[in-house]
Amino acid sequence: WKFGLRKENELSIFELKRIIEEIGRWGKINVSFAGGEPLLRKNKLITCIKEAKKWNLPTHMTTNGQLIDRNTAYSLVASGLDYINISIDGATKETNDYIRGKGTFERAFKAIEELKKVKEELNSRIKIGLTTVVTDKNIDELLQIVKMVEELELFEVSFNPYNIDTSYTQEKSYEEDEFWVKEKNILKLRKICKELIKIKKSKGIIGTPFFMLKMMPDYFEKKMKFKEGICIAGYTYLYIKPNGIVDICGKGPFLNVKEHSLRYIWYSINSFATRIKIMKCKRPCLMLCFPRITLKDLVK
């Protein structure tokens, strides 16, 4: 709603199913349902997942878990969803609820409990995991979150560094932002990231790529001077907004799936121009959906 999106302009069920059919005919492309909170449109979400599974498309979903009760858990697991990530930003109720809001910790874990029960009941292969935003408020609990994943027998946890550009603040100040990892904590974060890399090598259970774990301390330390790797966001994904506008990294192509096919949009001159903008982008960024890799890795 902060961007002026109106419910009456959202894609209809018919349009959503048409888009997913187009993706299915195009190829085996990952389809991710995220937001915002996708369960605000539960019926549309379940319909889309089922449609994607008709085409054998890998399906992912990220949710805060606040709206998952027994019936919703059943609907999600029964839909054929492949991966579901629950947002948890602290290993303790106090830390998580400070960041995400009062009561969110208990409701998120209730959601995990319901999903696990239904998974066993339906003999499902759905992978249940956590996603955590790394901030100055929770770095002391990152290893505890990994332990939590082990104890709950979840699939994995993905760590994403806090991005000041998504905080909706007009004035962006690294020093004043309470969630940006401060200089005094960088050394501690380096040690924690090294430990996370060891755990990932030995046990898996951490979905964050090695390069992200390695670069994360530098990302927080260098701030605007962080310029690692080559951004390939324009070549790896596109994002469809609720009103049908296609966007890649906030730079375009801004064409609407109500008017054009996805294939047309992907190969359009607008998308070509968008990729040029992205390759020239100087914004510090280290996110799973905006991967930066080295030239060596790109060639490989």
N, C-alpha and C positions, 0 to 999 in steps of 0.2 A: 504493500500500500504506500510505502514511502516514495515509490517511483510512479505513482499515479495509475497503477493497474486497477481496472474495475472488473468486478465479477461478471458483469453482463458482457464483457468483451472477451472472456475466456474461451478457449477452444471447447467445442462441444464433444460429446462422446463419439459422435460420428466422425468428426475431424480427427480426433486422437487415434481412433482405430485405423483410419485411412493412413495416417502418418506412420504408424507402427507396421502396417502392411507394406508400405513402401520401403521401410527399413529392412523388413524381412526379405523382400524381393531383391534388395540391393546386396545383401550379404550378411555374414555372421558378425554383426556389430553389437557391442555392449550397449545396453540401454539402462541408464541410471535415473532413478526417481529421487529428486532431492528438492531443496527449497531455499528458504522458507521451510515449512512443515507440510510434506505431502499428504499426511493423514487428515488435513483440513478438508481434503476432497477424497474421502475414503472410497466412495463408490466408483468414482472415475479412476482412482488409483488401481483398485482391484481389477477393474475391467481392462485397463492397460496392461497390467502384468499378465493376465490370462491371454490377452491377444498376442503379446510378445512371445509367450511360451508356445503358442500355436506355430510360430515360426522358428522355434528352437533358439531364440535369442537369449544370451546371458543377461540376467536382470539383477540390478543392484538397487538398494534403497537405503537412504540415510534418514533417520528420524530422531526426534528428541525422546520418543517413547512415552510421552505424557498421555497420549490418547489410546494406548494399547491395553485393552481389557481382554478377557477371555475370548469373547466373540471376535474381536478384531484380530487377535493373535491367530485364531483358527482360520479366519478369512485369508490372512497374509500367507500362512504356511500352506494352506490348501490351494492357493493360487498358483503355486509352482515357483515362487520367488526363490532365486538362487542365493543371494547374499542380503543380509540386513545388518546395518550398523546402528547402534544406539549411541547417542552423544552423551559422554560422561567427561566432565572436566575436573574431577577430583576423586581421590581414593577415599576421602572422608565426606560425610554429609555437610560439614561446615564449609569446606572449600568449594565443593561442587555447587551448593546452594547459594553461596556468595556470588559465584560467577553466573549461574544459570537461573537462579530464582528459588524461593522457599518451596520446599516440598518436592523439587525435581529429582533429587537423588533417590528417594524412596519409590517414587512412581516409575523411574527408569528401571530400577531393579525389579520392581513388580512386573514390568513389561518383559524383562529378560526371563523371569521365572515362568510367565505364561507361555512365552514362545518356546522355551525348552520343553515344557510339558506337552504342548501340542506337537512339537517336532517328534517326540518319542511316541506319542499316541498315533500319529499318522505315518510313522516310520519314514520321515522326511529326511532329505539330504541338505536342507537349507543350512547355510553357514551363518552363525550368529556372532557378531563381533562388536567391538567398541570403537568409537572415534573420539579422539581427545585433542583439543586445541592447546598447544603448549604456551603458557603465559608465565609472567613473573609470580603469579599467585599459586601455581601448582607444580613448579619444577621439582620440589622436594617429594612429590607424590607420584612421579612418573613410573618409577620402578615398582611402587606399590600397585599401580594400575595393571602393570604387566603380571604381577603375582595374582591379582584379582582374576585376570583372564585365565590363568592356569587353574586356579581353584574352582572357578565356575565352569571349566572345561569349554570355554568359548573358542572360536576359530582363531581370532587374532585381534590386535588393537592397532589402529593407525594413528600416528601422531602428526598433527599439522601445526606448524608454527603460526602464531598469531599474526594477522595481517592488519596493520593499522588502517589500510585503505577501506576496510569493510566495517569500520566502527561508526560510520555515518556522522562523523564529526567534521565540521567545516574547517576548523583549525587543527592540523595534524602535527602534534608535538611528541616526539619520542620520549622526551624527558618527563613530560607531564602525564603521559598515558600510563595509567597504573598497571596495565596488563603487559606492556612491552618489557621484555627481560632486561633488567638494568645491568650496567657495567660491572657492578660488584658481584653479580651472580653468574657472569659469563663463564668463569673458570669452573664453577660448580656444574653448569650445564654441559661443558666439554666432557667432564668426567662421567656424567650421567649418560651422555650420548655414546661414549666409548663403551659403556656397560651395555647399553641397548644394542649396539652393534654386535657385541659378543653373544648376547642372548639370541639375537636374530640368526646368527651363524650356527649356533648350537641347537636351538629349539624351534626356530621359526617364530610363530605366534605374534610377530610384529610385521604389520603390512607395509610400513613406511619403507620406501626404497633406501638402500645403503647410502646413496649420494645425498639424500635429504638429511639423514641422521648425521652424516659427516659434515655437511655444510651448515646445519642449523645454528651452531654457536656463532659462526662467522656472519650469518644473516642478521642475527640480533646485534652483534658487535659493530658491524660496518654500517648498518642502517642504509642511508641513501647511497653509500659507496659500494654496496653489495651488487656485484655484476658477474656472478658466476655462470658459466655455461652459455648455451644457446637455447632460446625459448622456441619450442615447437608446438605451442598450443594451437596455432592456426592449421596444423596438419594432423592433429590427433583427435579433435572433438569439436562439436558444436553444441550450443545450449539453446533450447527452445523455451522462450518465456511463456507464461500462462496465456497471453494474448496472441501467441503464434509468431512473435518476432524472433528471428534467429540472431544470436549474438555470440561472438567469440571474444572473450577477454574484454568486453566493454568497448570494442573498437569497430564493430560491424559484423556482418554485412547489412544488418537491419532490414532484411527482406522478410516477408511474412509467408508462413507455410499455408495460409489461407489462399494465397494468390499464386504461389510457385511450389514446384516439387522440391524436395530436399536435395535431390541430385542436381537440379538446376541451380539451386542456391549455392551448393558446395563448389560447383565448377564455374560459378558466375564471376564476372569481372569485379563485382562488389567484394566477393570473398578473396579474390586475388589481391585487391587493394588492401583488404583487412590484414592479410598475411604480411604484406610489406610493412604496415604500421606496427604489427606485433614484433617483427624482426628488428625494428628500429626502436622498440620500447626501452626506456631507461629506468622504468619503475622497479625498485627492488622487490623480488618476488621469489617465493619458495613454497609452492603448493602442489598437492597431488594432481590437481586438475590443470595446472599450468606448468608442466615439467620443464626444468632447465637441465640440459645435459651438455657434456663436453663434445667438442668437435670429433674427438676420437670415438666416443660412444655413438655419435650420430652416423659416422662412416660405418661403424660395425653393424 
